[in-house]
Amino acid sequence: MFKWYTISMNRLTIAVIITVCIFLLGWILGSYGPDLMSSAVCYTLLGCNAGFFGYDAVLHFVSGIMDVLLILWVTRQFPQVNLFHDRYWKNALIILALVAFIAVTWETIELAHDQFLMKVFHENLRVPNHLTQPSNDDTMGDMIFSLVGAACTIRLLRPFIIKMKRE
């Protein structure tokens, strides 16, 4: 009989679970929760403000960390999709490129969501400035913070990434 507590989880799996939970908790509280991450509350709790360095920046920084850990976990669990090489810098560039792809895809989905709300429901007329991408600064900031989070994680996990070469 299979017992759930017999599963041995390594540190990478635990890190992935923790970062995914942090990201989802932040996303739910920020987007759908009791407005805990409005500018005034966010400034009091985290020292952030609206705009480029707002709560959204913190969430995208965490998403960059989560993306790197998920990429490493997938390549560890499924060796046939391993893209890594013998050199650390090649591996770091591959991971950064994948995180950039994820960030661009996320921002494209946000743009499509906003366009749908504006064109179909005329959301910008009913509730002004209530879009997921209010400006180009927001879009570029989101991608930058995702890449900064990924770069920090890659640097911290350098010994682990060196071992991830193709076997």
C-alpha positions as CSV (number, residue, x, y, z in Angstrom):
1,M,0.0,0.0,0.0
2,F,1.3,3.4,-0.9
3,K,1.7,5.8,2.0
4,W,2.1,9.5,1.4
5,Y,4.6,10.0,4.2
6,T,7.1,7.5,2.7
7,I,7.9,9.9,-0.1
8,S,11.4,11.2,0.3
9,M,11.6,14.8,-0.8
10,N,14.9,16.4,-1.6
11,R,15.7,20.1,-0.8
12,L,14.9,21.2,-4.4
13,T,11.4,19.8,-4.2
14,I,10.8,21.4,-0.8
15,A,12.1,24.8,-2.2
16,V,9.8,24.5,-5.2
17,I,6.8,23.8,-3.0
18,I,7.6,26.7,-0.6
19,T,8.1,29.2,-3.4
20,V,5.0,28.2,-5.3
21,C,3.0,28.5,-2.0
22,I,4.5,32.0,-1.4
23,F,3.8,33.1,-4.9
24,L,0.2,31.8,-4.9
25,L,-0.5,33.3,-1.5
26,G,0.9,36.7,-2.6
27,W,-1.1,36.5,-5.9
28,I,-4.4,35.6,-4.2
29,L,-4.0,38.2,-1.4
30,G,-2.9,40.9,-3.8
31,S,-5.4,40.2,-6.6
32,Y,-8.4,38.7,-4.9
33,G,-7.9,39.1,-1.2
34,P,-9.2,41.7,1.2
35,D,-7.1,44.4,-0.5
36,L,-4.2,43.8,1.8
37,M,-1.8,45.0,-0.9
38,S,-3.1,48.4,-1.7
39,S,-0.5,51.1,-1.8
40,A,-1.0,52.3,1.8
41,V,-1.0,48.8,3.4
42,C,1.8,47.6,1.2
43,Y,3.9,50.6,2.1
44,T,3.4,50.0,5.8
45,L,4.1,46.2,5.6
46,L,6.8,46.0,2.9
47,G,7.9,49.6,2.3
48,C,6.6,49.5,-1.3
49,N,4.5,52.0,-3.2
50,A,2.4,52.0,-6.3
51,G,4.1,51.9,-9.7
52,F,7.5,50.4,-10.6
53,F,8.5,49.4,-7.1
54,G,5.0,48.4,-5.9
55,Y,3.7,45.2,-4.5
56,D,3.7,43.8,-8.1
57,A,7.5,44.1,-8.2
58,V,7.8,41.9,-5.1
59,L,5.5,39.3,-6.6
60,H,7.4,39.2,-9.9
61,F,10.7,38.9,-8.0
62,V,9.4,35.9,-6.2
63,S,8.1,34.5,-9.6
64,G,11.6,34.8,-11.0
65,I,12.9,32.7,-8.0
66,M,10.0,30.2,-8.5
67,D,10.7,29.9,-12.3
68,V,14.4,29.0,-11.8
69,L,13.5,26.4,-9.1
70,L,10.8,24.9,-11.3
71,I,13.2,24.7,-14.3
72,L,15.8,23.0,-12.2
73,W,13.2,20.6,-10.7
74,V,11.8,19.7,-14.1
75,T,15.2,18.9,-15.5
76,R,16.1,16.9,-12.4
77,Q,12.8,14.9,-12.5
78,F,12.7,14.4,-16.3
79,P,16.3,14.0,-17.6
80,Q,15.1,13.7,-21.2
81,V,14.2,17.4,-21.2
82,N,17.6,18.5,-19.8
83,L,19.1,21.4,-21.7
84,F,22.1,21.9,-19.6
85,H,25.8,21.8,-20.6
86,D,29.1,21.4,-18.8
87,R,29.6,25.2,-18.4
88,Y,28.0,27.2,-15.7
89,W,27.6,30.4,-17.8
90,K,25.8,28.5,-20.6
91,N,23.5,27.0,-18.0
92,A,22.8,30.4,-16.5
93,L,22.0,31.9,-19.9
94,I,19.7,29.0,-20.7
95,I,17.8,29.5,-17.4
96,L,17.6,33.3,-17.9
97,A,16.3,32.8,-21.4
98,L,13.6,30.4,-20.2
99,V,12.6,32.8,-17.4
100,A,12.5,35.7,-19.9
101,F,10.2,33.6,-22.1
102,I,8.0,32.8,-19.1
103,A,7.9,36.5,-18.2
104,V,7.0,37.6,-21.7
105,T,4.3,35.0,-22.0
106,W,2.8,36.1,-18.6
107,E,2.8,39.8,-19.7
108,T,1.2,38.8,-23.1
109,I,-1.6,37.0,-21.2
110,E,-2.1,40.1,-19.0
111,L,-2.3,42.2,-22.2
112,A,-4.8,39.9,-23.8
113,H,-6.9,39.9,-20.5
114,D,-6.9,43.7,-20.5
115,Q,-7.8,44.0,-24.1
116,F,-10.7,41.6,-23.6
117,L,-12.0,43.6,-20.7
118,M,-11.7,46.9,-22.6
119,K,-13.1,45.7,-25.9
120,V,-15.9,43.4,-24.6
121,F,-16.9,44.8,-21.2
122,H,-15.6,48.4,-21.6
123,E,-13.9,48.0,-18.3
124,N,-11.7,51.1,-18.8
125,L,-14.9,53.2,-19.0
126,R,-16.7,51.7,-16.0
127,V,-13.7,51.4,-13.6
128,P,-10.8,53.7,-14.8
129,N,-7.2,52.6,-14.0
130,H,-8.2,49.1,-12.9
131,L,-6.3,47.1,-15.5
132,T,-3.6,44.5,-14.9
133,Q,-1.2,46.5,-17.1
134,P,-1.9,50.1,-16.5
135,S,1.3,51.3,-18.3
136,N,4.4,50.2,-20.1
137,D,6.4,50.9,-16.9
138,D,4.4,48.2,-15.2
139,T,5.1,45.7,-18.0
140,M,8.8,46.4,-18.2
141,G,9.2,46.5,-14.4
142,D,7.5,43.1,-14.1
143,M,9.9,41.5,-16.6
144,I,12.9,43.2,-15.0
145,F,12.0,42.1,-11.5
146,S,11.4,38.5,-12.8
147,L,14.9,38.5,-14.3
148,V,16.5,40.0,-11.3
149,G,14.9,37.4,-9.0
150,A,16.1,34.7,-11.5
151,A,19.6,36.1,-11.6
152,C,19.9,36.2,-7.8
153,T,18.7,32.6,-7.5
154,I,21.1,31.4,-10.2
155,R,23.9,33.1,-8.4
156,L,22.9,31.5,-5.0
157,L,22.5,28.1,-6.6
158,R,25.7,28.1,-8.6
159,P,27.1,24.9,-7.1
160,F,23.9,23.1,-7.8
161,I,23.6,24.4,-11.4
162,I,27.2,23.3,-12.1
163,K,26.1,19.8,-11.3
164,M,23.1,19.9,-13.6
165,K,25.1,19.1,-16.7
166,R,23.8,16.5,-19.2
167,E,24.5,13.0,-18.1
